[in-house]
Amino acid sequence: MVTLYGIKNCDSVKKAVKFLKENNIAYEFVDFKSTPVDCDTVTPWSAQVEMKKLFNTRGTTYRTLKLKALNLDDDAKLQWLCKENLLIKRPVLDVDGKITVAFDLEIYKTLFLN
């Protein structure tokens, strides 16, 4: 099963959706804004993906919450990801439990076209 997590207006998410559609890959889309995910979903992601890749420090939410000043460790970052999904770098692609974060065309090709 393929699940794509993100927000509809994110450019990287749009690229991932375009790739999946062009290659006739069935997927479920979970929009963080309308269907937030909790720690039960996010914690396993953090076991597969480095926190520095999963935690989005370049977004508006990070700046608005002034999280840089808090100098968070990985455990604190995980707690923030659980309650503020917009801090999660997008898109998150779950292919049968294997997690990929951010859109990388070559990785998507390897996952689906080989």
GROMACS elastic network, one bead per residue, 0.5 to 0.9 nm:
[ bonds ]
;  ai    aj funct       b0    kb
    1    26     6  0.81166   500
    1    27     6  0.70768   500
    1    28     6  0.83059   500
    1    94     6  0.78464   500
    1    95     6  0.58551   500
    1    96     6  0.52085   500
    1    97     6  0.83882   500
    2    25     6  0.82324   500
    2    26     6  0.69112   500
    2    28     6  0.63772   500
    2    29     6  0.87925   500
    2    93     6  0.72139   500
    2    94     6  0.56778   500
    2    96     6  0.64416   500
    2    97     6  0.87224   500
    3    26     6  0.88820   500
    3    27     6  0.53944   500
    3    29     6  0.58883   500
    3    30     6  0.72302   500
    3    92     6  0.81987   500
    3    93     6  0.59251   500
    3    94     6  0.50756   500
    3    95     6  0.65841   500
    3    96     6  0.84417   500
    4    13     6  0.82672   500
    4    16     6  0.82438   500
    4    17     6  0.81589   500
    4    27     6  0.68475   500
    4    28     6  0.61362   500
    4    30     6  0.61692   500
    4    31     6  0.85100   500
    4    91     6  0.66550   500
    4    92     6  0.58278   500
    4    94     6  0.63365   500
    4    95     6  0.86734   500
    5    13     6  0.81342   500
    5    28     6  0.84773   500
    5    29     6  0.59346   500
    5    31     6  0.60249   500
    5    32     6  0.68817   500
    5    90     6  0.71821   500
    5    91     6  0.55971   500
    5    93     6  0.63407   500
    5    94     6  0.80627   500
    6     9     6  0.88460   500
    6    10     6  0.74600   500
    6    12     6  0.89467   500
    6    13     6  0.62575   500
    6    29     6  0.77867   500
    6    30     6  0.64995   500
    6    31     6  0.52505   500
    6    32     6  0.56444   500
    6    33     6  0.83561   500
    6    85     6  0.87919   500
    6    86     6  0.82703   500
    6    88     6  0.82934   500
    6    89     6  0.82387   500
    6    90     6  0.54143   500
    6    92     6  0.65545   500
    6    93     6  0.89667   500
    7    10     6  0.57171   500
    7    13     6  0.68650   500
    7    14     6  0.88724   500
    7    30     6  0.78982   500
    7    32     6  0.58174   500
    7    33     6  0.66510   500
    7    34     6  0.88831   500
    7    86     6  0.83741   500
    7    90     6  0.78087   500
    7    91     6  0.79337   500
    8    11     6  0.83267   500
    8    13     6  0.67532   500
    8    14     6  0.69820   500
    8    31     6  0.67477   500
    8    32     6  0.89654   500
    8    33     6  0.89482   500
    9    12     6  0.88718   500
    9    13     6  0.75337   500
    9    14     6  0.71932   500
   10    13     6  0.52386   500
   10    14     6  0.62380   500
   10    15     6  0.88275   500
   10    90     6  0.77191   500
   10    91     6  0.83298   500
   11    15     6  0.63419   500
   11    16     6  0.87744   500
   12    15     6  0.50980   500
   12    16     6  0.63468   500
   12    17     6  0.86991   500
   12    90     6  0.67358   500
   12    91     6  0.64519   500
   12   102     6  0.69420   500
   12   103     6  0.57733   500
   12   104     6  0.89550   500
   13    16     6  0.50462   500
   13    17     6  0.61319   500
   13    18     6  0.85023   500
   13    90     6  0.64943   500
   13    91     6  0.51749   500
   13    92     6  0.86112   500
   13   102     6  0.81651   500
   13   103     6  0.72498   500
   14    17     6  0.51023   500
   14    18     6  0.60676   500
   14    19     6  0.86195   500
   14    91     6  0.89277   500
   15    18     6  0.50679   500
   15    19     6  0.62073   500
   15    20     6  0.87018   500
   15   103     6  0.71332   500
   15   105     6  0.87634   500
   16    19     6  0.51327   500
   16    20     6  0.62368   500
   16    21     6  0.86146   500
   16    91     6  0.74181   500
   16    93     6  0.87800   500
   16   102     6  0.87814   500
   16   103     6  0.60785   500
   16   104     6  0.84632   500
   16   105     6  0.82728   500
   16   108     6  0.83308   500
   17    20     6  0.51637   500
   17    21     6  0.60773   500
   17    22     6  0.84759   500
   17    27     6  0.89457   500
   17    29     6  0.87598   500
   18    21     6  0.52062   500
   18    22     6  0.59707   500
   18    23     6  0.85082   500
   19    22     6  0.52159   500
   19    23     6  0.61812   500
   19    24     6  0.85697   500
   19    25     6  0.84575   500
   19   105     6  0.81839   500
   19   108     6  0.80974   500
   20    23     6  0.53023   500
   20    24     6  0.60972   500
   20    25     6  0.50104   500
   20    26     6  0.72736   500
   20    27     6  0.76064   500
   20   108     6  0.88075   500
   20   112     6  0.88788   500
   21    24     6  0.50104   500
   21    25     6  0.60834   500
   21    26     6  0.77177   500
   21    27     6  0.88588   500
   22    25     6  0.78317   500
   23   112     6  0.84486   500
   23   113     6  0.84206   500
   25   112     6  0.80991   500
   30    33     6  0.87787   500
   30    34     6  0.80233   500
   30    35     6  0.63903   500
   30    36     6  0.82195   500
   30    37     6  0.87592   500
   31    34     6  0.55636   500
   31    35     6  0.56294   500
   31    36     6  0.72642   500
   32    35     6  0.52217   500
   32    37     6  0.68480   500
   32    85     6  0.60680   500
   32    86     6  0.69457   500
   33    36     6  0.61221   500
   33    85     6  0.79907   500
   33    86     6  0.79512   500
   36    82     6  0.87906   500
   36    83     6  0.85036   500
   36    84     6  0.84387   500
   36    85     6  0.64986   500
   37    40     6  0.78872   500
   37    41     6  0.61256   500
   37    42     6  0.70648   500
   37    82     6  0.69894   500
   37    83     6  0.83240   500
   37    85     6  0.69051   500
   38    41     6  0.55828   500
   38    42     6  0.62596   500
   38    43     6  0.84839   500
   38    81     6  0.83447   500
   38    82     6  0.50479   500
   38    83     6  0.69601   500
   38    85     6  0.83082   500
   39    43     6  0.54041   500
   39    44     6  0.84306   500
   39    78     6  0.80782   500
   39    79     6  0.76239   500
   39    81     6  0.79499   500
   39    83     6  0.80546   500
   40    43     6  0.59100   500
   40    44     6  0.72951   500
   40    82     6  0.85236   500
   41    44     6  0.62612   500
   41    45     6  0.70877   500
   41    82     6  0.84178   500
   42    45     6  0.51698   500
   42    46     6  0.65377   500
   42    78     6  0.77039   500
   42    81     6  0.72318   500
   42    82     6  0.63801   500
   43    46     6  0.52052   500
   43    47     6  0.66932   500
   43    78     6  0.71652   500
   43    82     6  0.81374   500
   44    47     6  0.51033   500
   44    48     6  0.68320   500
   44    49     6  0.88859   500
   44    97     6  0.89702   500
   44    99     6  0.89772   500
   45    48     6  0.53461   500
   45    49     6  0.60243   500
   45    50     6  0.88339   500
   45    54     6  0.81363   500
   45    92     6  0.89151   500
   45    97     6  0.89013   500
   45    98     6  0.86120   500
   45    99     6  0.63818   500
   45   100     6  0.87725   500
   46    49     6  0.51460   500
   46    50     6  0.63764   500
   46    51     6  0.62074   500
   46    54     6  0.72178   500
   46    78     6  0.75861   500
   47    50     6  0.75703   500
   47    51     6  0.88017   500
   48    98     6  0.78445   500
   48    99     6  0.66725   500
   48   100     6  0.85794   500
   49    52     6  0.83884   500
   49    53     6  0.67365   500
   49    54     6  0.64508   500
   49    99     6  0.72838   500
   49   100     6  0.75557   500
   49   101     6  0.75789   500
   50    53     6  0.54067   500
   50    54     6  0.63383   500
   50    55     6  0.86385   500
   51    55     6  0.56667   500
   51    74     6  0.63974   500
   51    77     6  0.77165   500
   51    78     6  0.78886   500
   52    55     6  0.55652   500
   52    56     6  0.77036   500
   52    57     6  0.84782   500
   52    74     6  0.84901   500
   53    56     6  0.72166   500
   53    88     6  0.89112   500
   53    89     6  0.70989   500
   53   101     6  0.72264   500
   53   102     6  0.83862   500
   54    81     6  0.87991   500
   54    87     6  0.83862   500
   54    88     6  0.57353   500
   54    89     6  0.52868   500
   54    90     6  0.82404   500
   54    92     6  0.86152   500
   54   101     6  0.66419   500
   54   102     6  0.85873   500
   55    77     6  0.70669   500
   55    78     6  0.81270   500
   55    81     6  0.72308   500
   55    87     6  0.59254   500
   55    88     6  0.51738   500
   55    89     6  0.57397   500
   56    59     6  0.61215   500
   56    61     6  0.87797   500
   56    62     6  0.71829   500
   56    86     6  0.81502   500
   56    87     6  0.51629   500
   56    88     6  0.54728   500
   56    90     6  0.82368   500
   57    60     6  0.85669   500
   57    61     6  0.85486   500
   57    62     6  0.57052   500
   57    63     6  0.77645   500
   57    67     6  0.85733   500
   57    68     6  0.80843   500
   57    87     6  0.74243   500
   57    89     6  0.84084   500
   58    61     6  0.85717   500
   58    62     6  0.69016   500
   58    63     6  0.77357   500
   58    87     6  0.89997   500
   58    89     6  0.89090   500
   59    62     6  0.55507   500
   59    63     6  0.67046   500
   59    64     6  0.87990   500
   59    86     6  0.81602   500
   59    87     6  0.72122   500
   59    89     6  0.85618   500
   60    63     6  0.51865   500
   60    64     6  0.59307   500
   60    65     6  0.85170   500
   60    86     6  0.87834   500
   60    87     6  0.87413   500
   61    64     6  0.50335   500
   61    65     6  0.60507   500
   61    66     6  0.84404   500
   61    67     6  0.89700   500
   61    84     6  0.83303   500
   61    86     6  0.65167   500
   61    87     6  0.63406   500
   62    65     6  0.54142   500
   62    66     6  0.62116   500
   62    67     6  0.58301   500
   62    68     6  0.75601   500
   62    86     6  0.85103   500
   62    87     6  0.64074   500
   63    67     6  0.67173   500
   63    68     6  0.75473   500
   64    67     6  0.80047   500
   65    68     6  0.85466   500
   66    69     6  0.60467   500
   66    70     6  0.75552   500
   67    70     6  0.52376   500
   67    71     6  0.71055   500
   67    72     6  0.74656   500
   68    71     6  0.56465   500
   68    72     6  0.75729   500
   69    72     6  0.83898   500
   72    75     6  0.78675   500
   72    76     6  0.55951   500
   72    77     6  0.60138   500
   73    76     6  0.53826   500
   73    77     6  0.62085   500
   73    78     6  0.87378   500
   74    78     6  0.61443   500
   74    79     6  0.87223   500
   75    78     6  0.51209   500
   75    79     6  0.64513   500
   75    80     6  0.88317   500
   76    79     6  0.51216   500
   76    80     6  0.63698   500
   76    81     6  0.87275   500
   77    80     6  0.50495   500
   77    81     6  0.61826   500
   77    82     6  0.86962   500
   78    81     6  0.50128   500
   78    82     6  0.63040   500
   78    83     6  0.89144   500
   79    82     6  0.51666   500
   79    83     6  0.66161   500
   79    84     6  0.85939   500
   80    83     6  0.53181   500
   80    84     6  0.56905   500
   80    85     6  0.79681   500
   80    87     6  0.75200   500
   81    84     6  0.51605   500
   81    85     6  0.53702   500
   81    86     6  0.76727   500
   81    87     6  0.57927   500
   81    88     6  0.61023   500
   82    85     6  0.62765   500
   82    88     6  0.89948   500
   84    87     6  0.58442   500
   84    88     6  0.79152   500
   85    88     6  0.54874   500
   85    89     6  0.89179   500
   86    89     6  0.76461   500
   86    90     6  0.85987   500
   87    90     6  0.89018   500
   88    91     6  0.83353   500
   88    92     6  0.82116   500
   89    92     6  0.72682   500
   89   101     6  0.67577   500
   89   102     6  0.65133   500
   90    93     6  0.86562   500
   90   101     6  0.63359   500
   90   102     6  0.51824   500
   90   103     6  0.76025   500
   91   100     6  0.81764   500
   91   101     6  0.58622   500
   91   102     6  0.50041   500
   91   103     6  0.63881   500
   92    99     6  0.68329   500
   92   100     6  0.58113   500
   92   102     6  0.63406   500
   92   103     6  0.83066   500
   93    98     6  0.79312   500
   93    99     6  0.56413   500
   93   100     6  0.50751   500
   93   101     6  0.62950   500
   93   102     6  0.80765   500
   93   103     6  0.86548   500
   94    97     6  0.55491   500
   94    98     6  0.54905   500
   94   100     6  0.66120   500
   94   101     6  0.89007   500
   95    98     6  0.51152   500
   95    99     6  0.65782   500
   95   100     6  0.82557   500
   95   111     6  0.85141   500
   96    99     6  0.84280   500
  100   103     6  0.81958   500
  100   107     6  0.84656   500
  100   108     6  0.89538   500
  101   104     6  0.86139   500
  103   107     6  0.80457   500
  103   108     6  0.76605   500
  104   107     6  0.53971   500
  104   108     6  0.62949   500
  104   109     6  0.86951   500
  105   108     6  0.51092   500
  105   109     6  0.60990   500
  105   110     6  0.86212   500
  106   109     6  0.50320   500
  106   110     6  0.61944   500
  106   111     6  0.86237   500
  107   110     6  0.50546   500
  107   111     6  0.61458   500
  107   112     6  0.86407   500
  108   111     6  0.50468   500
  108   112     6  0.60659   500
  108   113     6  0.77742   500
  109   112     6  0.53504   500
  109   114     6  0.69140   500
  110   113     6  0.58064   500
  110   114     6  0.54933   500
  111   114     6  0.67593   500
